[in-house]
Amino acid sequence: MKVCRLAFSPLSHFKRRSFASHFSSIALSLPDEPIDNSNLKPRFTPLPSLSPNLDLRLTTQLHGYLTKLGISNTPPHCNQLITLYSKHHVPLHARNLFDEITEPDIISFTSLISCYTQNHLHRDAFFSFRFMRDQSVRFNHFTLPTLVKSSTASTDLLMGTQIHAIATVAGLDLNVYVANSLITMYAGFGLLNLSRRLFDDMPERNIISWNGLLAGYVGNGKFEEAINLFRDMIIEGLKPNEHGFSCLINACTDFGDLESGLAIHGFIIQLGYDSDPYTVNSLLNMYAKFGDLCAAEIIFENLAKPDIISWNVMIAGCVLHEQTSRALQLLKNMRICGIIPNFLTLSSILKACAGYGDVYLGRQIHCYLIKTDLSLNLYAGSGLVDLYAKSGHFEDSIQAFDSMEDRDLITWNALISGCSHNDKHEETLSYFCKMREDNCDINRTTLSAILKSTAALEAIINTKVIHSLAMKLGFLTDPHVVNGLINSYGKCNVLKDAAQNFDECLIDDVMAFTSMISTLSQGGQGEEAIRIFLNMLRKNVRPDTFVFSSLLDACSSLSAYEQGRIIHALVVKTCFMDDTFVGNALLDMYAKCGSIEEATSAFDYVPEKGVVSWSAMIGALAQHGQGKTALELFQKMVHQGIMPNHVTMTSVLYACSHTGLVDEGKKYFESMRETYGIEQTQEHYACMVDLLGRAGKLSESKELVNKMPFKANAKIWGSLLGAARLHGDPLLGELAAQQLSYVEPDKSGSHILLANLYASSGMWDSVSHTRQLMRKWGIKKEPAMSWIETKNEVHTFIVGDRSHARSREIYAKLEELGEEMAKMGYVPMVEEVLHDLGRKEKEELLSQHSERLAVAFGLISTPEGSPIRVKKNIRICKDCHVALKFISKIVSREIIVRDVSRFHHFRDGNCSCNDYW
């Protein structure tokens, strides 16, 4: 029999030289003549060198050739062919081949089980093991780890524990290969105690044992245990491999421990793993996510040949920390180096474009994605949806979304957040419903975007639906969702539900407290806001600048001066005085509580005075009747190079209006566009109408209204009506009131002002007719209310109020003051009373106005000589204005009244407004 020494003829038809070379190891042992199976058993050798490189076509050709030789059903050849088919993901071929084996051995079964495991056919792997045992074929320490791996991959803990039991009975449970697989399995199920027990019981451990437990600790968030295990490795003289180091670095990244990461980096350098791509990429990721892009760049530049992962990590890190230009430069360098970007690269670049607002580059990337068939990729598609949504190209965002074949949570969130961001609130709710129909999960990002839209729409029913859904899915412990609910309830003006939601959530989070305090403050519930703040302090939650700003707003709305001073002390104690945001809030609080001196002091302390600070101070001075000082401050602001905005100019015009500076007001109004490039708004025109009207220039005021470039709003007509009342012009008053009723048909202000105008003109029939119309249309006068704070408690009064605990003392004080005022020449202005009553009843009614009750209470409950601060929800009446001037002289105390229009400082029988109000 001839034996071919160099090659054999049946392989001559294979053209690939590589394939022939793979057969060189068996060429010497295969005959070039047909084999007589009856007389000769063929000699053969295993085929280990074929496994890594043969593609599927060559594998099937080899299979065919071995079949032709009649040796394809022998275990050694079959076992290796099964392994090859497994690697090519054709388990059916492997199974058919296995069935041809006459007497499968342990290697045959193990190869088949491994094939099923690698191809995710875990049930078939378990059935094959059962069949193996039925055939009385013994398993070994290579069979069991494969089955354990199948249990882990199929999340079948029961099967895994059964395999563990079989291993224990067979005495293989502490075998290093079996135990390593069990450690990984139990860690994957979160049973770290079992993993640790196995690890400790192992008589022999290898580096895979340590890495398996290490990965288990990291994967289950046990960062401290992972670091301790790493220390134990070092103590035992073991050197972690690249996988262990990579796992540790990733843990330091995930748990925000840069210090430990730096120490581990030192070990990596010491042990020479700083050139390993796997480890280096983990280091790049750590430094990039911690924001140390310089360190990341040094590592990156020292790489001999960065791979696609290295480039992606660097680009993603730059995008994460808003280093958009660096990210784009890296993309350019990547292309120069011949590295083709993948969908992860382009997803990061799309994020950069979204953050940078570069739609042009985004469209170029979109074209590239279409050209390379990556546009349908989930990551890239979601990036496109997000880019177009954030840049305001909503229709393009919808088109990108619709073109995607598959959508996940990130895609839906990008679209829904984009709708909300672009104020497409109806569409937000519509797409959320479609998302639910698509059976897609939701997260806090989804709920936060939806709640932003329900708040904007003031949709209370939808808010309650989302509240129920958040409760069902367990999101009421998430501060972002709770804040969204609080804000939405607040915007829907259901503050009770907002407070209840906050109390039920039991979140001791500064963000939640800030949201609740801000919502209550904006909703006029200042007392409740302060209560929440006190509760916050009791829970040892440290307030931040936003909490203090919201609290100071609450004190401002209540004119709670004493409580505001306490908050100021806490601001100083917590070292927030250097914060501009808080400084502006302090300025506003003191100004609205009537202390212009302390407001000025707060302004002086603001570290970086911007246009907001200057505008607030100018407005405060104007409201307190210091118009000339306000204008001087405005000139100082301009000289310092601070450009005014529309708010500043409103305050300047207000100062002119309430000080009677007509010429100056006209000059500033005309200079807005010419000097400062500010277009006049309705608010500015309202100030000018008020300025001219107060000065008695009614014709000029009316002419300005007629010449405005837009339709007059309620504020403008209200200013004209107020001027008509002030100067007794019923015809102009009727015109303004009629127009005002068209703009605000449900408000009582215009009707009350008109009735007062008729009353002051002696037109009592018209007064009666106006009141009848109010009753007919169901328009109710807003009840006058006044507030005063004493001993950190806010007291509220209404006209004729006798519900206060000290009512007897209050009315006794008013009677005493009335007698003193009468001696000084005070005569009640009974024409201010619109009711059809006798003079005595009208005088009594005037004496019981809410601001007088509040002042009387202040006189009997505050230290002698201290200022009295009162807030009123509507304009102070003429009679009370006169009366409070008398009272200030009698008691020798300053009385500060903040009404809906301005501040009145009553001192020694005079008012800061100089009766120009």
MIVEXDREN-118495 format. One record per residue (C-alpha): x, y negated, z negated; residue in one letter. Coordinates in steps of 0.05 Angstrom, whole numbers, padded with zeros to 5 digits, always signed. Example, Ala and Ser with C-alpha at 12.3 -4.5 7.8 and 13.67 -1.06 7.14 Angstrom:
# residues 2
+00246+00090-00156a+00273+00021-00143s
# end
This chain:
# residues 917
+00000+00000+00000m+00027-00067+00019k+00026-00124-00030v+00030-00194-00003c+00088-00231-00034r+00075-00302-00010l+00003-00308+00012a-00055-00264+00034f-00094-00267+00098s-00166-00272+00072p-00149-00342+00045l-00122-00368+00112s-00189-00399+00131h-00186-00447+00071f-00159-00512+00097k-00147-00546+00030r-00076-00536+00009r-00095-00549-00063s-00144-00491-00063f-00091-00444-00036a-00043-00467-00089s-00093-00449-00143h-00092-00378-00118f-00017-00372-00120s-00019-00344-00191s-00061-00284-00168i-00035-00277-00098a+00019-00226-00117l-00030-00180-00151s-00085-00177-00098l-00080-00128-00039p-00090-00151+00032d-00127-00087+00049e-00197-00064+00028p-00198-00030-00039i-00224+00041-00048d-00260+00035-00113n-00266+00110-00120s-00191+00122-00123n-00162+00056-00146l-00179+00006-00199k-00157-00063-00176p-00105-00101-00215r-00121-00173-00232f-00101-00230-00276t-00144-00285-00309p-00155-00351-00273l-00140-00404-00325p-00106-00452-00277s-00169-00458-00235l-00215-00485-00288s-00195-00559-00293p-00192-00577-00219n-00237-00535-00175l-00298-00571-00150d-00365-00536-00142l-00355-00519-00069r-00288-00485-00081l-00316-00450-00143t-00372-00419-00102t-00322-00400-00048q-00279-00366-00100l-00341-00331-00127h-00357-00306-00058g-00287-00281-00046y-00285-00243-00112l-00353-00213-00096t-00326-00190-00028k-00268-00157-00066l-00318-00123-00112g-00290-00152-00176i-00337-00211-00190s-00375-00171-00243n-00313-00155-00284t-00314-00192-00351p-00248-00230-00344p-00266-00259-00276h-00339-00270-00294c-00322-00306-00358n-00279-00356-00322q-00330-00366-00267l-00383-00379-00320i-00337-00432-00350t-00327-00464-00282l-00402-00466-00268y-00414-00496-00336s-00367-00553-00322k-00403-00566-00256h-00470-00567-00293h-00502-00508-00256v-00523-00463-00315p-00569-00422-00269l-00509-00396-00230h-00474-00381-00295a-00534-00342-00321r-00541-00302-00256n-00467-00285-00259l-00473-00264-00332f-00531-00217-00313d-00484-00182-00264e-00435-00162-00319i-00443-00089-00335t-00415-00095-00405e-00411-00168-00428p-00361-00178-00484d-00354-00231-00538i-00320-00279-00489i-00377-00270-00439s-00430-00287-00491f-00390-00345-00520t-00378-00373-00450s-00453-00369-00434l-00473-00401-00501i-00422-00456-00489s-00450-00467-00419c-00520-00476-00446y-00496-00523-00501t-00456-00566-00453q-00517-00572-00408n-00565-00589-00465h-00604-00523-00459l-00601-00511-00534h-00660-00464-00539r-00627-00419-00487d-00563-00421-00527a-00599-00396-00589f-00635-00341-00550f-00569-00319-00520s-00539-00313-00589f-00598-00272-00612r-00590-00227-00551f-00516-00221-00567m-00532-00195-00636r-00585-00148-00609d-00531-00119-00563q-00487-00108-00624s-00433-00153-00595v-00393-00184-00651r-00387-00260-00654f-00325-00298-00676n-00302-00366-00700h-00308-00394-00629f-00381-00372-00620t-00409-00404-00683l-00382-00476-00673p-00416-00478-00605t-00482-00459-00637l-00473-00510-00692v-00460-00563-00638k-00526-00543-00606s-00562-00551-00672s-00534-00621-00680t-00550-00642-00609a-00621-00615-00613s-00631-00645-00683t-00651-00575-00707d-00626-00575-00779l-00662-00509-00794l-00625-00472-00740m-00560-00504-00763g-00570-00480-00834t-00586-00410-00808q-00521-00409-00769i-00485-00432-00832h-00517-00374-00870a-00495-00325-00816i-00425-00353-00820a-00424-00346-00896t-00447-00272-00892v-00393-00259-00840a-00340-00294-00882g-00328-00348-00830l-00359-00408-00864d-00292-00434-00887l-00256-00419-00822n-00226-00485-00799v-00263-00486-00733y-00331-00465-00762v-00325-00511-00822a-00305-00570-00779n-00368-00562-00737s-00411-00555-00799l-00381-00618-00830i-00398-00657-00766t-00469-00627-00764m-00487-00644-00836y-00457-00714-00829a-00500-00724-00767g-00562-00708-00808f-00539-00755-00864g-00524-00697-00912l-00456-00724-00932l-00455-00686-00998n-00457-00620-00961l-00403-00645-00912s-00359-00665-00970r-00370-00599-01007r-00350-00559-00945l-00289-00604-00935f-00267-00595-01008d-00277-00519-01005d-00236-00509-00941m-00171-00472-00957p-00140-00501-00894e-00156-00568-00861r-00132-00598-00796n-00136-00669-00770i-00204-00653-00739i-00231-00637-00809s-00209-00705-00835w-00235-00741-00773n-00302-00706-00776g-00315-00727-00848l-00287-00796-00834l-00334-00805-00775a-00392-00781-00818g-00379-00833-00871y-00373-00888-00819v-00435-00865-00781g-00476-00866-00845n-00453-00934-00868g-00408-00908-00924k-00352-00955-00910f-00320-00952-00979e-00318-00876-00978e-00287-00878-00908a-00231-00923-00932i-00219-00879-00993n-00215-00818-00949l-00165-00853-00905f-00123-00868-00967r-00126-00794-00987d-00100-00776-00918m-00041-00822-00926i-00027-00796-00997i-00027-00724-00971e+00023-00743-00918g-00024-00734-00860l-00020-00778-00799k-00089-00796-00771p-00094-00789-00696n-00121-00840-00647e-00192-00818-00658h-00188-00827-00733g-00157-00896-00726f-00208-00917-00675s-00264-00893-00721c-00235-00933-00779l-00226-00996-00738i-00297-00992-00713n-00320-00984-00785a-00283-01047-00806c-00316-01083-00747t-00386-01059-00764d-00380-01075-00838f-00345-01142-00829g-00281-01123-00866d-00226-01158-00829l-00177-01150-00886e-00180-01074-00884s-00178-01077-00808g-00113-01115-00811l-00083-01064-00859a-00103-01006-00814i-00074-01044-00754h-00008-01043-00792g-00011-00967-00800f-00028-00961-00725i+00035-01000-00707i+00077-00961-00758q+00054-00893-00730l+00062-00914-00658g-00011-00913-00636y-00012-00985-00614d-00002-00963-00542s-00060-00913-00543d-00116-00942-00499p-00172-00913-00543y-00143-00945-00606t-00124-01010-00572v-00194-01020-00545n-00221-01012-00616s-00172-01065-00640l-00192-01111-00584l-00265-01102-00602n-00251-01117-00676m-00212-01181-00664y-00261-01205-00611a-00322-01195-00655k-00288-01229-00714f-00275-01289-00669g-00199-01282-00670d-00194-01286-00594l-00121-01308-00597c-00101-01242-00632a-00145-01203-00583a-00110-01238-00524e-00041-01221-00551i-00059-01147-00556i-00092-01150-00488f-00033-01183-00454e+00014-01130-00482n-00025-01074-00450l+00014-01044-00392a-00049-01028-00353k-00115-01052-00384p-00174-01007-00365d-00245-01028-00351i-00263-01020-00425i-00208-01069-00445s-00231-01121-00396w-00304-01112-00417n-00287-01119-00491v-00249-01184-00479m-00303-01214-00435i-00358-01194-00484a-00319-01225-00542g-00311-01291-00506c-00386-01292-00489v-00404-01275-00561l-00365-01335-00587h-00389-01381-00531e-00321-01384-00497q-00355-01383-00430t-00299-01413-00388s-00250-01361-00416r-00299-01305-00400a-00305-01329-00328l-00229-01335-00322q-00222-01264-00347l-00271-01240-00294l-00229-01275-00241k-00164-01243-00268n-00198-01176-00270m-00215-01180-00197r-00144-01202-00180i-00118-01140-00216c-00161-01096-00172g-00209-01075-00228i-00280-01070-00202i-00330-01097-00253p-00385-01050-00275n-00455-01064-00301f-00429-01078-00371l-00381-01130-00345t-00434-01164-00305l-00484-01161-00362s-00435-01200-00406s-00423-01250-00351i-00498-01260-00342l-00502-01275-00417k-00447-01327-00407a-00486-01357-00349c-00549-01360-00392a-00512-01394-00449g-00475-01441-00402y-00537-01455-00359g-00499-01436-00296d-00556-01410-00252v-00513-01417-00189y-00462-01366-00213l-00518-01323-00240g-00549-01320-00171r-00482-01300-00141q-00477-01243-00191i-00549-01224-00175h-00530-01218-00102c-00470-01175-00120y-00514-01130-00163l-00562-01120-00105i-00504-01106-00057k-00475-01053-00104t-00543-01023-00123d-00534-01045-00196l-00592-01093-00198s-00638-01038-00223l-00592-01021-00280n-00624-01034-00348l-00568-01076-00376y-00558-01117-00313a-00633-01125-00300g-00645-01148-00372s-00588-01198-00364g-00620-01227-00301l-00688-01233-00335v-00655-01269-00394d-00613-01315-00350l-00671-01339-00308y-00717-01347-00368a-00668-01388-00409k-00651-01433-00350s-00724-01449-00338g-00731-01408-00274h-00790-01370-00301f-00816-01344-00234e-00747-01315-00218d-00747-01282-00286s-00814-01249-00272i-00789-01226-00203q-00726-01195-00233a-00769-01161-00286f-00818-01133-00235d-00762-01106-00191s-00736-01061-00247m-00755-00988-00244e-00743-00976-00318d-00751-01024-00375r-00730-01018-00447d-00739-01060-00510l-00683-01108-00490i-00716-01121-00423t-00785-01134-00453w-00755-01179-00507n-00717-01219-00454a-00782-01232-00416l-00826-01246-00477i-00773-01291-00509s-00766-01326-00442g-00841-01339-00438c-00841-01367-00508s-00778-01408-00494h-00811-01439-00433n-00875-01455-00471d-00913-01402-00431k-00949-01381-00493h-01010-01349-00460e-00963-01308-00416e-00924-01288-00479t-00985-01256-00509l-01005-01224-00442s-00937-01191-00432y-00936-01169-00504f-01001-01131-00492c-00970-01099-00429k-00909-01080-00470m-00953-01044-00520r-00990-01009-00463e-00921-00986-00438d-00911-00952-00506n-00847-00991-00516c-00822-01000-00587d-00818-01070-00617i-00769-01102-00664n-00761-01167-00702r-00741-01205-00639t-00806-01186-00606t-00848-01206-00666l-00810-01272-00676s-00823-01292-00603a-00896-01274-00608i-00906-01312-00673l-00873-01373-00642k-00927-01371-00588s-00984-01359-00636t-00960-01419-00676a-00957-01463-00614a-01027-01440-00594l-01052-01446-00666e-01083-01377-00654a-01102-01354-00723i-01134-01289-00700i-01073-01268-00661n-01029-01288-00720t-01069-01241-00765k-01064-01185-00714v-00988-01192-00711i-00987-01195-00787h-01024-01129-00791s-00978-01098-00739l-00916-01122-00776a-00944-01093-00840m-00958-01026-00806k-00888-01022-00775l-00852-01043-00839g-00827-01111-00816f-00852-01151-00875l-00784-01143-00909t-00750-01177-00850d-00738-01252-00864p-00743-01272-00791h-00813-01240-00784v-00836-01268-00851v-00812-01337-00830n-00849-01331-00764g-00913-01312-00801l-00907-01369-00850i-00895-01419-00794n-00953-01393-00753s-01001-01395-00811y-00977-01465-00827g-00987-01489-00755k-01057-01458-00757c-01068-01500-00820n-01081-01438-00862v-01031-01454-00916l-01065-01409-00967k-01052-01348-00922d-00980-01372-00911a-00968-01375-00986a-01002-01308-00997q-00960-01276-00943n-00897-01304-00975f-00916-01279-01044d-00933-01209-01018e-00868-01200-00981c-00824-01205-01043l-00764-01230-01002i-00711-01265-01042d-00680-01297-00981d-00661-01370-00973v-00688-01370-00902m-00758-01348-00925a-00759-01399-00981f-00737-01453-00933t-00792-01436-00884s-00846-01434-00938m-00824-01500-00970i-00820-01534-00902s-00888-01508-00881t-00921-01532-00945l-00885-01599-00941s-00907-01611-00869q-00978-01590-00888g-00982-01642-00943g-00978-01590-00998q-00919-01622-01034g-00937-01597-01103e-00940-01525-01078e-00873-01535-01043a-00841-01557-01108i-00872-01497-01144r-00841-01450-01093i-00774-01484-01102f-00777-01475-01178l-00793-01401-01166n-00733-01398-01119m-00687-01424-01174l-00715-01373-01223r-00697-01318-01174k-00625-01345-01171n-00630-01358-01096v-00580-01412-01078r-00614-01469-01039p-00582-01495-00975d-00586-01561-00939t-00651-01543-00904f-00685-01527-00970v-00663-01593-01000f-00685-01632-00939s-00754-01598-00939s-00761-01610-01014l-00744-01683-01007l-00796-01689-00952d-00846-01659-01001a-00828-01710-01054c-00834-01764-01000s-00904-01743-00982s-00926-01744-01055l-00886-01806-01073s-00858-01761-01128a-00801-01806-01149y-00781-01770-01213e-00781-01702-01180q-00742-01731-01122g-00688-01756-01170r-00684-01686-01200i-00674-01657-01130i-00620-01711-01119h-00584-01687-01182a-00586-01615-01156l-00558-01639-01089v-00499-01670-01125v-00490-01609-01169k-00489-01561-01109t-00440-01606-01071c-00487-01622-01012f-00479-01698-01017m-00430-01697-00958d-00484-01668-00912d-00513-01720-00865t-00579-01682-00859f-00589-01684-00935v-00565-01756-00939g-00618-01778-00889n-00672-01740-00928a-00651-01774-00993l-00654-01842-00959l-00724-01827-00933d-00747-01800-01000m-00726-01861-01040y-00755-01908-00987a-00822-01872-00988k-00823-01870-01063c-00816-01946-01065g-00743-01953-01087s-00711-01991-01030i-00650-02005-01073e-00635-01930-01082e-00651-01918-01009a-00597-01969-00991t-00549-01934-01038s-00565-01866-01006a-00553-01897-00937f-00484-01922-00960d-00467-01851-00983y-00484-01818-00916v-00415-01794-00891p-00428-01798-00816e-00481-01848-00800k-00513-01833-00733g-00572-01865-00699v-00619-01825-00744v-00589-01855-00808s-00589-01926-00781w-00660-01920-00754s-00686-01892-00821a-00655-01950-00860m-00681-02003-00812i-00750-01972-00816g-00747-01969-00892a-00729-02042-00898l-00785-02061-00850a-00837-02022-00889q-00815-02055-00953h-00825-02124-00924g-00751-02140-00914q-00758-02153-00840g-00700-02202-00833k-00653-02155-00870t-00676-02099-00823a-00658-02141-00762l-00590-02159-00791e-00576-02085-00802l-00597-02071-00730f-00546-02122-00705q-00493-02090-00749k-00510-02022-00720m-00503-02047-00648v-00436-02080-00664h-00410-02014-00690q-00424-01982-00623g-00485-01941-00644i-00536-01943-00587m-00609-01948-00611p-00662-01899-00589n-00738-01907-00583h-00747-01894-00658v-00698-01950-00675t-00734-01999-00630m-00801-01980-00661t-00773-01998-00730s-00745-02063-00703v-00812-02084-00672l-00848-02062-00736y-00801-02108-00776a-00817-02166-00731c-00892-02151-00735s-00896-02148-00811h-00853-02210-00820t-00886-02254-00768g-00824-02260-00724l-00861-02266-00658v-00805-02295-00615d-00755-02245-00640e-00803-02188-00628g-00815-02210-00556k-00740-02215-00545k-00726-02144-00571y-00785-02116-00532f-00759-02144-00467e-00687-02122-00482s-00706-02049-00491m-00701-02031-00417r-00652-02084-00395e-00600-02078-00451t-00609-02008-00480y-00641-01969-00423g-00702-01949-00465i-00770-01945-00432e-00826-01976-00473q-00876-01925-00498t-00946-01933-00525q-00917-01937-00595e-00875-01998-00576h-00936-02031-00543y-00977-02017-00606a-00924-02055-00647c-00927-02114-00598m-01003-02116-00600v-00999-02115-00676d-00945-02169-00676l-00986-02216-00632l-01051-02200-00667g-01025-02213-00737r-00998-02280-00713a-01068-02299-00688g-01050-02294-00614k-01111-02252-00598l-01117-02271-00525s-01044-02255-00512e-01052-02190-00550s-01113-02170-00508k-01077-02190-00444e-01018-02145-00462l-01066-02086-00471v-01095-02099-00402n-01026-02103-00369k-00998-02039-00399m-00972-01988-00348p-01014-01933-00381f-01080-01923-00415k-01082-01951-00486a-01083-01899-00542n-01117-01900-00610a-01059-01936-00644k-01062-01994-00594i-01137-02003-00600w-01132-01996-00675g-01080-02052-00677s-01126-02097-00635l-01186-02081-00680l-01145-02096-00742g-01125-02163-00713a-01197-02179-00695a-01218-02164-00767r-01161-02204-00796l-01179-02266-00756h-01255-02256-00754g-01267-02243-00680d-01329-02198-00677p-01332-02195-00600l-01260-02171-00594l-01272-02125-00653g-01332-02093-00618e-01292-02082-00554l-01233-02051-00591a-01279-02008-00635a-01318-01983-00574q-01253-01963-00539q-01226-01932-00603l-01289-01890-00611s-01278-01862-00541y-01207-01841-00558v-01222-01815-00628e-01297-01802-00632p-01294-01762-00696d-01251-01811-00736k-01284-01860-00784s-01230-01913-00784g-01256-01954-00725s-01326-01955-00753h-01302-01976-00823i-01259-02031-00795l-01316-02057-00751l-01364-02055-00810a-01313-02094-00852n-01307-02144-00795l-01383-02153-00793y-01385-02159-00869a-01331-02212-00872s-01370-02250-00818s-01435-02244-00856g-01467-02200-00802m-01502-02152-00850w-01550-02125-00798d-01491-02103-00756s-01460-02072-00819v-01524-02032-00830s-01528-02011-00757h-01456-01987-00757t-01468-01945-00820r-01531-01915-00788q-01491-01895-00727l-01439-01862-00771m-01494-01821-00805r-01526-01804-00739k-01461-01779-00709w-01441-01743-00772g-01379-01786-00783i-01358-01788-00855k-01312-01839-00886k-01247-01809-00910e-01248-01812-00987p-01198-01861-01015a-01147-01827-01059m-01087-01851-01099s-01030-01813-01132w-00982-01830-01187i-00926-01788-01217e-00910-01787-01291t-00866-01738-01328k-00855-01696-01265n-00930-01687-01256e-00971-01717-01199v-01040-01745-01219h-01094-01757-01167t-01151-01808-01171f-01212-01824-01128i-01258-01884-01133v-01299-01883-01198g-01261-01821-01221d-01276-01800-01293r-01249-01729-01290s-01181-01746-01318h-01166-01725-01389a-01149-01798-01408r-01207-01831-01371s-01230-01869-01433r-01162-01901-01442e-01157-01916-01367i-01224-01952-01364y-01209-01988-01430a-01144-02013-01400k-01180-02036-01336l-01232-02074-01377e-01176-02108-01417e-01140-02127-01353l-01205-02152-01322g-01216-02201-01379e-01144-02227-01373e-01151-02234-01297m-01216-02273-01303a-01182-02322-01350k-01128-02333-01296m-01179-02348-01242g-01190-02281-01209y-01256-02277-01170v-01275-02208-01142p-01283-02206-01066m-01351-02173-01065v-01356-02180-00989e-01307-02122-00985e-01363-02076-01011v-01406-02052-00953l-01461-02023-00996h-01527-02059-01007d-01517-02073-01081l-01522-02131-01129g-01460-02173-01144r-01449-02141-01212k-01451-02071-01184e-01403-02091-01128k-01355-02121-01179e-01357-02057-01220e-01345-02015-01158l-01285-02057-01138l-01255-02050-01208s-01258-01974-01202q-01219-01967-01137h-01170-01909-01139s-01107-01951-01137e-01130-01991-01198r-01144-01926-01236l-01075-01901-01219a-01042-01966-01240v-01080-01967-01306a-01059-01895-01320f-00987-01915-01304g-00990-01972-01354l-01013-01928-01411i-00967-01868-01396s-00900-01898-01375t-00847-01936-01415p-00859-02010-01420e-00821-02049-01367g-00811-01990-01320s-00837-01996-01248p-00904-01964-01230i-00906-01926-01164r-00973-01911-01132v-00989-01879-01064k-01055-01889-01028k-01080-01850-00968n-01114-01909-00934i-01101-01984-00929r-01105-02023-00994i-01166-02069-00995c-01161-02145-00999k-01191-02148-01068d-01144-02096-01098c-01085-02132-01065h-01105-02196-01101v-01120-02160-01166a-01053-02124-01168l-01017-02191-01160k-01053-02215-01223f-01039-02150-01260i-00964-02152-01244s-00960-02221-01275k-01001-02201-01337i-00960-02139-01354v-00892-02166-01328s-00879-02102-01290r-00865-02085-01218e-00922-02048-01185i-00904-02012-01120i-00962-01989-01076v-00950-01948-01014r-01011-01948-00969d-01020-01920-00899v-00989-01982-00868s-00931-02006-00912r-00903-02018-00982f-00928-02073-01027h-00881-02094-01083h-00921-02135-01134f-00877-02177-01179r-00895-02237-01223d-00960-02250-01185g-00931-02244-01115n-00927-02189-01063c-00868-02172-01018s-00914-02176-00957c-00926-02250-00971n-00999-02236-00956d-00979-02222-00884y-01011-02154-00877w
# end
